[in-house]
Amino acid sequence: MLTDRRLRICDFLSRMNMSGAIFCSLGSIRYLSGYVAPIETGPNPFEAGPPILVLNRDGESELIVSEFEEQAARSRGKVDNISVYSCYNIYDTSMRAVSNLIGLLLDSMKRLRIDSGSLGVEAEYFPAALLWGIQEKLRDVNWRDISRSLESMRAVKDEDEVELLRRVSEIASWGQIVSRQLIHEGVSEIEVYSLVKAKIEEKVGARTPLLADMISGERTWEVSGHPSTRRLRRGELVICDLVPCVDGYWGDSCTTISVGEPSEEQKRLHEIVISALKKGIENVRPGISAMKLDEVVRSEIKRHGYDYPHHTGHGLGVTYHEEPKIYPSSNTQLKPGMVLALEPGIYIKNVGGIRLEEVLLVTEDGAEVLTKYSKEL
Amino acid sequence: MLTDRRLRICDFLSRMNMSGAIFCSLGSIRYLSGYVAPIETGPNPFEAGPPILVLNRDGESELIVSEFEEQAARSRGKVDNISVYSCYNIYDTSMRAVSNLIGLLLDSMKRLRIDSGSLGVEAEYFPAALLWGIQEKLRDVNWRDISRSLESMRAVKDEDEVELLRRVSEIASWGQIVSRQLIHEGVSEIEVYSLVKAKIEEKVGARTPLLADMISGERTWEVSGHPSTRRLRRGELVICDLVPCVDGYWGDSCTTISVGEPSEEQKRLHEIVISALKKGIENVRPGISAMKLDEVVRSEIKRHGYDYPHHTGHGLGVTYHEEPKIYPSSNTQLKPGMVLALEPGIYIKNVGGIRLEEVLLVTEDGAEVLTKYSKEL
């Protein structure tokens, strides 16, 4: 599967008359090499930059990582070669990790015969220090920014990716089930979030990045926000949007849960969002445009006099927001194998915000819902 | 405090004949602007790059962030000006976040009169795409990489930083106390890690990045590692190294805990590490070199016939490994106001690994221990 994906990129490089490319966004690294870089504690101060994948037009590939990443990269990286730069030596403080990395990168570019001509680079992620180091030695490279080029190529998922997205959808659903059990009067947003994350990690068996909106009461009409120390009160709503990353693939899910018995008005708004989400699911099929799908879902909300200040949905994969982007302005057409989240909402001051979400796989003639958890208020 | 720090950097810029500088490592952003960028879920796919601080030699400063960061940056950023670039518009999918960011950056460089001449940049973190965007308009800038220049300037902490490091040391200590309560036969490494993180977040009241070695049994003689599904067995040791980040400042702590009664051999090794750590604490004072301190601690381990394959310690601050680096090869001299961790260890195959750590503030005549938790086996 990884080889197929790299060959698709090679086709693209050929069409663009590029002899090869340098990838360094963590999404592309996962997508093209299988290696999942850790993200939860930010850049490692020992390292000289992100992991780097060098690929030539013939499909030959090399992954360059730090010695701290070596073990994980060797166990997971499916590439022709893995090179490891040194960045830690207590007996040599003059050691320059960046020079070491640049040296390996130059070697790799020579080995893969892409040390001149037109070359792609994910320039939005590639550090200037590495670029300078290469430019000093290779003056004949014509660099072209391909930071955004892979996104549309990644929109239709391969079989192994669909399995990974099934798995992370299960994990997101599990998070929602746990969250519903934990939400009650008096508990704080951060307590719910932290315990949900712990239960997710127990289930996954490893540290699991988790992006989350966990907002209650008046915070729900602000649409999104990190968990705070705010404690839940009876009669309030809680928006619980859980976006976990398992094995480098991002899931998504959102429910709205009432603390105690919801008001009639909250129930009425909830019914509208339920029906909009249902409309969306019914309309997901190959050929429909993102624009049309957005309109179908949004109009169900609009005909009751409401709207939401955000997209109707988005694709999922090695990032948590990618094509197909279900925006009013998007011409993207859905195709079998795309995986997308739909998440309509209504946010009314002094009543509450409500958002509900499902993740779907576009099939040959419709959609399969990958997330499974209660949408009850 | 922030103004003082920026003025120190201005002195450095003047000495280096630079008219200003562009900072974008998350550590420098925290250090010079007060804004703490979220790290736990990796780069935000909407954004065009990291937050950027522009500073001129006169001390004028501007922070540039995405619209997703605006609220947090405005509430925390102590700079002369904050600019916000747009990166999300569901009605305009052609919107290019990178162009927007480059536009603001160019405006800022003009406003601060640093659009020509010699300019510093944290090139190990600055994306090539932004560099190209600027170079296209400003051809007369002579760029100089200052990625590693701030590290030694940051080694002596300001008063507000000492308070932040006290606070995060308390949190790390709290994590150790919780960890000791949770460690028992049958529980898995990941379960302990996840619950410790949840208890830390409950105490902090916000999401809290936590780097951790959580390794048991045969994994302890591999020195470090992420928590796994491995379950603790009687007679084993567990190394619990907790490195939390609170308000942008990193703490550190490490204990080794036996599951059930430790063996005589484990007790003996533990006593040696205890005495090495004690020796280190006694010797921390202004004027001692990192090299000497490393030797004092390491020789206490060596005289029993052991050694450890890592540093004796390191500074803490806006990164979790910085000056003063307590390495055998380091000439750095300790000064009052430095904050450092000491962490000697012994790792013996088929017996177990042991590491113990304290964080210390260098005072006028010695050291104050900031971490407070049991070092018992």
Interface residues (C-beta under 8 A of the other chain):
Chain A: S25 L26 G27 P38 I39 E40 T41 G42 P43 P45 F46 A48 G49 I90 Y91 D92 T93 V98 V121 A123 E124 Y125 F126 P127 A128 A129 L130 L131 W132 W143 D145 S147 S188 I190 E191 Y193 S194 L195 K197 A198 K199 E201 E202 G205 A206 R207 P209 L210 L211 H226 P227 S228 T229 V243 C245 H310 H311 T319 Y320 H321 E322 K325 Y327 P328 S329 S330
Chain B: S25 L26 G27 P38 I39 E40 T41 G42 P43 P45 F46 A48 G49 I90 Y91 D92 T93 V98 V121 A123 E124 Y125 F126 P127 A128 A129 L130 L131 W132 W143 D145 S147 S188 I190 E191 Y193 S194 L195 K197 A198 K199 E201 E202 G205 A206 R207 P209 L210 L211 H226 P227 S228 T229 V243 C245 H310 H311 T319 Y320 H321 E322 K325 Y327 P328 S329 S330
